[in-house]
Amino acid sequence: MASPVIVITGAAGGIGAAFCRVAAAHGASLVLAGRREATLSALAAELSAPTLVVSADVTKRADVERLCAAALERFGHIDVWINNAGQGITRN
């Protein structure tokens, strides 16, 4: 079986970046998505896996559609999509 293709939103930091490191170590091909393209590119450079960086804001339908199309164009299929993007709620 070919390596699984995983799309990770919110990949620029925290849980998303940690997951990218683990998945890359296990042979996955990754599509790193988020709003901070420079941070995503730096993460992609450190991974030992085929990667695609897509700057996207998942609150915008057009960005999600573009993300999906880019992943399919590069890898031909998507096996897993992890919706990790989000904003925490803080209290004063």
Buried (B, 14 or more C-beta within 10 A) or exposed (E): EEBBBBBBBBBBEEEBBEBBBEBBEEEBBBBBBBBEBEBBBEBBEEBEBBBBBBBBBBEEEEBBEBBBEBBBEBBEEBBEBBEBBEEEEEEE
